[in-house]
Amino acid sequence: MRIFGRNTPNNNQDAVRLLAKACRRFGRGRNRLLAGASALGIIVLCTVFSIAYGKMEADYLQAARGNGTVAASSLERGTMEQYHAIQELDYVDCVGRKVEAGLLYSGKEGISGLEVVDSVAWEKMQTPAYTHIHGNYPQKEGELMLSVRALEALHISEPKEGMTLKLSAVLATGQREEIDFTLCGWFREYEDPGISLPVGYTSEAQVQKWGMSLEEPDLLLICQKSTIDGYSVEDRLYEDIQVRDRTQRFLGGNRYGYIVVNGFLGGYGMAVFCAVLVLVGVFFLIYNIFGISMQKEIRQIGLLDILGTTQRQIRQIYLRQTVFTICQGTVLGAAGAAVVILFLVPWVLGNLYLYNFGKSADLMVFRPELLIASAGFTAIVVFGAAACTIYQAASLTPLDALHYRGVLEKNTGKKRGGIRKHTRFARQNPVLYMAWQNLIRYKKRCVLTIASLFLGVVTALGAVVLTTGIDDTHSIEKDPDFSIIGGIVYTSEQDSEGNTVQVNENDDFSPITEEAEKKLLSIQGIEKEQAVVVRGAYLYMDLRAEALAPLMETLKSPEEAEEAETREEGRGLPASWGIATVQIVDEEYIGELEEYADKNRLSVDIDSLRDGRGAVLLHHHELSQILSEEAEETTGLPVTFWQLPSKEERTASWERMTEPEYESWREENCRMAELELAGYLDTQAKGFPKLRRTWFGPGIKYFLVSEQGFAKLGTKEKCFVMDLNVEPELEPAAKAAVWKIQQDENQRDANLGLAVNCKSDTLASAQGYIRTNRIILGALSLVLILMGVLNYLNVIATGILSRQRELAVMECVGMTGKQVRWMLALEGGIYCMIVGGLVLTVGSGLLQTIRLYMENRIAYFKFLYPGMETGCILAALFVVCICVPLFMYGRMEKRSLTARTAEE
């Protein structure tokens, strides 16, 4: 008991226990509701974060398995000093070492690559990319570990540890050895067999026998923190680590965790924002129920205070009650979350995870740490809400607390004019006036309810926007219906006299011939006006040009030097002659390059490119930082081009000319063209304008010129690429015609290598993954929508129950049951109108903010305003706002007025 603001101590611990039990028994309906809300909060948090975590982890494993490693960045020809220095960097998770020992052959057939990695690289970078790993990593000399694909190439379907494999090893040093390997293990990898050979691993002891060692690795494999992108980590590595020479390069790449989060939510910022929205929604779910049901609790606290209970004892009573409620909610929530995550989610979504990249059993969606975190967050919210209730009761006098009804009497100081207006309105619309007063009388309750509903609806709509916006269909839909691409294939064949002759390396060769181009454009339904044709030519160039020195230095390899030194009797194409791919770009693309160069302050002479004086040299991120700086100084230096020989000139005797004879042939038959180097551009740099081009990669000298510049080169235009669109209803027939033309062309010239990509085929092959994403993200959206609806149901149910006496008194003083029902329906309608107005205004603004953020993060993001979803949710909200109060009142009416009037 408080006397003059001070507590009178007592020691009635038995009474405290009895009172705690009595309060718990008296408020068991409310406690069940609170326990249910706590359980629902735990289930929602576990389900939402488990589905999202499972989706991201599945995408992570798919990316890792598709690329054969989780290593993101690397350093060529790293030293042990660099290795130890990189390990010390705070933004690097781990560093591994790799030696590329050579290739394995069975006869003349290539079986797999042969590598050695250290324990860190194997356990942390390679193992996550493989499944069905049997045996152990090679430790002894002669041991070998192969992929299932390599074993299948050896016609081994049932491998056994210890079996002997007789293979040829072509080493990186150029040696070839016949070795009897001992199979010590195998694994399944998922890299595209059309792109790369499978990988085999041998022991460090074996490569040391061949003169190689992990002390001198070919690559240092680097895994940086997932929050750092590849561009940033490359820049920081150059700043923090001293390179050994001018050509040594760091190759920065994005961690798959970074790629997955950016592809799923646009980045870690949006991920945190979405997580906060979900947490706030669960907070409202629990706090609102406490806030609405606190009237009775404060009155009980006031009564206990009058009866002599100290503040400490009151805290003990409500602490025990709260702990009991939390325990109930945690047990129910943990059980419900376990059922949902362990059984329901795998049953619905289990076969969708790891689509085509392993079994879903490899992925554990249920995470105990998420359950513990969810229960902890819920417990904190419940304790916080209970503390607020006790604090508010402590701030009142015992008499005020005993008569507390949720509103404190305050002198508002309103003028009589305002009262007259309200009186006039009350007389004209008494039920509507009472409904409005009921809302604003409990301002805090009203604001919390509206905020809770608004947050639930906007969170659900935001999930819908993200789900539809990041759909891979949008990325594929930007592609043309048909993309036909060709390129020069450097192959040779024997002529009638048995001499070797280069095929297609002549000035008459065009990847897509004029005849094929005409046939493609004449296919019924092809939209000729929208056809995009990429043109250019193949030319010889002088590799000794000073402008090319940075690129030639980084491309120089021991193999090339050896080839130049052993060229028989000085015969064959001169080492200073190289093949260049020259592509014509239009004014629109030149404008994009100009904007890109200006934005990034690059040393590129766009004016010389535009007016035909210069050519831009593209490279595939092949220059080290030092060589990149030197390349900027080559802008304006000359580059010389000349034509390839005609098909008739390219004979065996031409292939065997001496260097002076080649020079003489060039002077007599070729038109020499000299262009200025307009600058180097890295196609892998951030923000590089998208370019449709023929085959391109490391080692290819690729130039861009304008129409005016190409006219100076003295050769005919060749067709590299054709992008075609077709009328939708004629697409099947057009596709068959395109495939027929491609087959005819490849049969005519077996070395042509003409390739066709059809958008419909790409969409069809991606449908499984797209459908998987839609279902998983749709399930996530559905959970968020249900959370909002259940939140409101709990709030309304608690609110109606707390107003039983108030509604009964209204009936006693003359209101009919019909008027009470009409008033409750109007209250729900006002809630719905306010929430709907906020969703259509503030909510739409938030959705536009999400749009701007995602469009800057994901190039193919497509914003579709969720109009239908908004209408459906608001319609459902209207039904719930009207029907739930009426249903609750209908249940209440079954009790007598006397019983309801006596209800506290």
HELIX and SHEET records of a PDB file:
HELIX    1   1 GLN A   13  PHE A   26  1                                  14    
HELIX    2   2 ARG A   28  ASN A   67  1                                  40    
HELIX    3   3 MET A   80  GLN A   87  1                                   8    
HELIX    4   4 SER A  119  VAL A  120  1                                   2    
HELIX    5   5 ALA A  121  GLN A  126  3                                   6    
HELIX    6   6 THR A  127  ALA A  129  5                                   3    
HELIX    7   7 VAL A  148  ALA A  153  1                                   6    
HELIX    8   8 GLU A  204  LYS A  209  1                                   6    
HELIX    9   9 GLY A  230  ASP A  240  1                                  11    
HELIX   10  10 TYR A  256  LEU A  265  1                                  10    
HELIX   11  11 TYR A  268  ILE A  306  1                                  39    
HELIX   12  12 GLN A  311  VAL A  339  1                                  29    
HELIX   13  13 VAL A  340  LEU A  344  3                                   5    
HELIX   14  14 VAL A  345  LEU A  349  1                                   5    
HELIX   15  15 SER A  360  ASP A  362  5                                   3    
HELIX   16  16 PRO A  368  ALA A  394  1                                  27    
HELIX   17  17 PRO A  398  LEU A  402  1                                   5    
HELIX   18  18 ARG A  416  GLN A  428  1                                  13    
HELIX   19  19 PRO A  430  ARG A  441  1                                  12    
HELIX   20  20 LYS A  443  GLY A  469  1                                  27    
HELIX   21  21 ASP A  472  GLU A  477  1                                   6    
HELIX   22  22 GLU A  514  LEU A  521  1                                   8    
HELIX   23  23 LYS A  528  GLN A  530  5                                   3    
HELIX   24  24 GLU A  546  LEU A  548  5                                   3    
HELIX   25  25 ALA A  549  LEU A  555  1                                   7    
HELIX   26  26 PRO A  558  GLU A  565  1                                   8    
HELIX   27  27 GLU A  568  GLY A  570  5                                   3    
HELIX   28  28 GLU A  587  ASN A  600  1                                  14    
HELIX   29  29 ILE A  606  ARG A  610  1                                   5    
HELIX   30  30 GLN A  625  GLU A  632  1                                   8    
HELIX   31  31 ALA A  652  GLU A  655  1                                   4    
HELIX   32  32 GLU A  659  ASN A  669  1                                  11    
HELIX   33  33 GLU A  707  ALA A  711  1                                   5    
HELIX   34  34 PRO A  728  LEU A  730  5                                   3    
HELIX   35  35 GLU A  731  ARG A  748  1                                  18    
HELIX   36  36 LYS A  759  SER A  802  1                                  44    
HELIX   37  37 GLN A  804  CYS A  812  1                                   9    
HELIX   38  38 GLY A  817  LEU A  838  1                                  22    
HELIX   39  39 VAL A  839  GLY A  843  3                                   5    
HELIX   40  40 SER A  844  ARG A  857  1                                  14    
HELIX   41  41 GLY A  867  GLU A  893  1                                  27    
HELIX   42  42 LEU A  897  THR A  901  1                                   5    
SHEET    1   A 2 ARG A   2  ILE A   3  0                                        
SHEET    2   A 2 ARG A   6  ASN A   7 -1                                        
SHEET    1   B 9 THR A 131  GLY A 135  0                                        
SHEET    2   B 9 ARG A 176  ARG A 188 -1                                        
SHEET    3   B 9 GLU A 143  SER A 147  1                                        
SHEET    4   B 9 VAL A 199  THR A 202 -1                                        
SHEET    5   B 9 GLU A 109  VAL A 117  1                                        
SHEET    6   B 9 VAL A  92  SER A 106 -1                                        
SHEET    7   B 9 LEU A 219  GLN A 224 -1                                        
SHEET    8   B 9 SER A  73  GLU A  76 -1                                        
SHEET    9   B 9 PHE A 250  LEU A 251 -1                                        
SHEET    1   C 7 THR A 131  GLY A 135  0                                        
SHEET    2   C 7 ARG A 176  ARG A 188 -1                                        
SHEET    3   C 7 GLU A 143  SER A 147  1                                        
SHEET    4   C 7 VAL A 199  THR A 202 -1                                        
SHEET    5   C 7 GLU A 109  VAL A 117  1                                        
SHEET    6   C 7 VAL A  92  SER A 106 -1                                        
SHEET    7   C 7 THR A 164  LEU A 171 -1                                        
SHEET    1   D 9 ALA A 755  CYS A 758  0                                        
SHEET    2   D 9 PHE A 482  ILE A 485 -1                                        
SHEET    3   D 9 LYS A 718  LEU A 724 -1                                        
SHEET    4   D 9 VAL A 532  ASP A 542 -1                                        
SHEET    5   D 9 TRP A 577  ILE A 584 -1                                        
SHEET    6   D 9 LYS A 701  VAL A 705  1                                        
SHEET    7   D 9 GLY A 614  HIS A 619 -1                                        
SHEET    8   D 9 ALA A 673  ASP A 682  1                                        
SHEET    9   D 9 PRO A 638  TRP A 642 -1                                        
SHEET    1   E 2 THR A 491  GLN A 494  0                                        
SHEET    2   E 2 THR A 500  VAL A 503 -1                                        
END                                                                             
